[in-house]
Amino acid sequence: MTDKPFSEYAERNGEPILEVLRSEFSGCTKVLEIGSGTGQHAVRFAQALAFLEWQSSDLDKNHDGIRTRVSDSGLTNLLPPLSLDVLTAGVPAVSCDGVFSANTAHIMSVEAVQKMFEIVGNVLLASGVFCLYGPFRQNGEFNTPSNAVFHQSLRSRNPEMGIRHLESLDDYAMAHNLERVRLYAMPANNHIAVWHKAAI
């Protein structure tokens, strides 16, 4: 039996994120999660938002743990993970009206973040919703000294990682017919940015 990986951060931030998703995904029927990680969010959100079909995804190396959580949950609206590496993936064979991702943009390269927005723009149906959770910079500034320190620690590990400028994310979004409509302040100096795909 595969051990289930566990993230203390995912355990702590799950409920505050869920409160935002209850509102933002209230009109959705199928959500693609990019980067399901340990699978903790996928199980929590699929269980609480039973009206949604929740499609998990991640790099292949993380699939065993996610599959175990999906299986153990017994949820019929939570699907096993798709193989998804944003840098090499084509458009996944799904169409959805919601996309969610947490704590991914700052550990990806800029190229990968741009590719993620391309994938989101392609899989989202018209008027679909993209919710991205994590730390962001705004107007060139970090919102707290601790996030500035976190950014430097990321860069020291890998110079391609780092806390992204929200304005840059808006530019990537705009290139794929997405417009930011809301920004929620979250615990632990994070935010949820929400983009909508233009209606056709």
C-alpha positions as a printed Julia matrix, in Angstrom:
200×3 Matrix{Float64}:
   0.0    0.0     0.0
   1.33   3.44   -0.94
   1.9    5.84    1.93
  -0.14   9.01    1.59
   2.1   12.11    1.43
   1.09  14.87    3.8
   1.54  18.65    3.67
   0.98  20.68    6.82
   0.51  23.78    4.63
  -2.24  22.11    2.6
  -3.93  21.03    5.82
  -3.87  24.58    7.23
  -4.81  26.56    4.13
  -7.49  24.2     2.87
 -10.45  25.67    4.75
  -9.75  29.36    3.89
  -9.28  28.42    0.23
 -12.48  26.39    0.28
 -14.48  29.38    1.47
 -13.38  31.31   -1.64
 -13.98  28.37   -3.97
 -17.53  27.9    -2.65
 -18.32  31.29   -4.17
 -16.08  31.33   -7.24
 -16.96  27.81   -8.41
 -20.64  27.98   -7.47
 -21.66  28.05  -11.13
 -19.16  25.42  -12.3
 -19.63  21.73  -13.04
 -16.07  20.47  -13.72
 -12.77  21.74  -12.32
  -9.24  20.84  -13.38
  -6.68  21.13  -10.59
  -3.17  21.81  -11.91
  -0.6   20.41   -9.51
  -2.58  18.32   -7.02
   0.55  17.58   -4.98
  -0.37  15.42   -2.0
  -4.03  15.24   -3.07
  -5.22  16.77    0.21
  -6.86  19.76   -1.47
  -8.48  17.57   -4.12
 -10.15  15.36   -1.51
 -11.23  18.25    0.73
 -12.66  20.35   -2.09
 -14.34  17.49   -3.97
 -15.99  16.37   -0.75
 -17.22  19.86    0.15
 -18.23  20.83   -3.4
 -20.16  17.69   -4.25
 -21.85  19.37   -7.24
 -18.45  19.52   -9.0
 -16.47  16.89  -10.84
 -12.88  17.47   -9.63
 -10.09  16.39  -11.99
  -6.74  16.07  -10.25
  -3.44  16.29  -12.15
   0.28  16.39  -11.48
   3.67  15.13  -12.56
   3.79  11.36  -12.85
   6.1   11.03   -9.83
   3.31  12.3    -7.55
   0.53  10.09   -8.9
   0.82   7.14   -6.5
   0.08   9.27   -3.45
  -2.77  11.12   -5.16
  -4.31   7.88   -6.43
  -4.22   6.44   -2.92
  -6.02   9.48   -1.5
  -8.58   9.43   -4.32
  -9.24   5.73   -3.76
  -9.42   6.01    0.03
 -11.82   8.96   -0.2
 -14.5    6.92   -1.93
 -15.67  10.09   -3.68
 -17.38   9.53   -7.0
 -16.84  13.13   -8.14
 -13.04  13.02   -7.66
 -11.1   11.66  -10.63
  -7.65  10.01  -10.6
  -4.78  12.28  -11.66
  -4.04  13.22  -15.23
  -0.38  13.24  -16.24
   0.37  16.94  -16.61
   3.74  18.67  -16.89
   2.92  22.2   -18.01
   6.2   22.55  -19.92
   5.73  19.49  -22.11
   1.98  18.88  -22.07
  -0.3   19.53  -24.94
  -3.79  20.59  -24.04
  -5.27  17.92  -21.71
  -8.21  16.07  -23.19
 -10.64  17.85  -20.88
 -12.86  20.9   -21.11
 -13.99  22.5   -17.91
 -15.56  25.63  -16.52
 -13.14  25.92  -13.6
  -9.38  25.58  -13.05
  -7.63  25.67   -9.67
  -3.95  25.69   -8.75
  -2.23  26.28   -5.42
   1.37  27.17   -4.63
   2.63  26.43   -8.13
   3.55  29.71   -9.84
   6.45  30.53   -7.49
   8.09  27.11   -7.87
   7.76  27.09  -11.67
   9.99  28.86  -14.15
   8.54  31.91  -15.89
   8.23  29.81  -19.05
   6.25  27.19  -17.14
   3.93  29.83  -15.64
   3.26  31.21  -19.11
   2.56  27.68  -20.35
   0.16  27.11  -17.45
  -1.86  30.15  -18.5
  -1.89  28.87  -22.08
  -3.27  25.52  -20.9
  -5.86  27.27  -18.72
  -6.98  29.45  -21.62
  -7.36  26.39  -23.84
  -9.21  24.06  -21.46
 -11.59  26.65  -19.98
 -15.0   27.03  -21.55
 -16.32  30.53  -22.24
 -16.98  32.43  -18.98
 -14.89  29.84  -17.08
 -13.03  30.64  -13.85
  -9.33  30.25  -12.95
  -8.39  30.52   -9.26
  -4.68  30.67   -8.42
  -3.55  30.56   -4.78
  -0.14  31.63   -3.54
   2.13  34.57   -2.77
   2.31  37.42   -5.3
   4.13  40.71   -5.71
   2.12  43.81   -6.59
   3.48  47.04   -8.05
   6.95  45.58   -7.73
   6.62  45.18   -3.96
   6.39  42.24   -1.59
   3.42  42.48    0.76
   5.52  41.47    3.78
   9.22  41.26    4.66
   8.8   37.51    5.18
   7.72  37.08    1.55
  10.82  38.98    0.43
  12.93  36.53    2.45
  10.95  33.6     1.0
  11.57  34.91   -2.52
  15.31  35.04   -1.91
  15.31  31.53   -0.48
  13.51  30.28   -3.61
  16.02  32.04   -5.86
  18.94  30.56   -3.91
  17.54  27.06   -4.5
  16.77  27.68   -8.16
  17.15  31.05   -9.92
  14.13  30.25  -12.12
  11.8   30.14   -9.11
  10.43  33.16   -7.25
   7.31  35.05   -6.22
   5.67  36.39   -9.38
   4.47  39.9   -10.16
   0.68  39.89  -10.31
   0.84  42.34  -13.2
   2.94  39.84  -15.2
   0.39  37.12  -14.5
  -2.32  39.45  -15.78
  -0.33  39.88  -18.99
   0.02  36.11  -19.44
  -3.71  35.76  -18.78
  -4.69  38.47  -21.24
  -2.74  36.67  -23.99
  -5.19  33.77  -23.57
  -8.46  35.65  -23.3
  -8.49  35.78  -19.49
  -9.14  38.85  -17.35
  -8.59  39.17  -13.61
 -11.81  40.02  -11.81
 -10.98  39.56   -8.11
  -8.12  39.26   -5.64
  -8.65  37.8    -2.16
  -6.25  38.37    0.73
  -5.61  35.04    2.46
  -3.88  33.91    5.66
  -0.07  33.55    5.81
   0.5   36.48    3.41
  -1.01  34.7     0.41
  -3.76  35.62   -2.06
  -6.19  34.0    -4.45
  -6.29  35.69   -7.84
  -9.36  35.01   -9.97
  -9.46  35.33  -13.74
 -12.49  34.81  -16.0
 -12.35  33.67  -19.59
 -14.21  36.0   -21.88
 -17.63  34.89  -23.02
 -17.84  34.19  -26.74
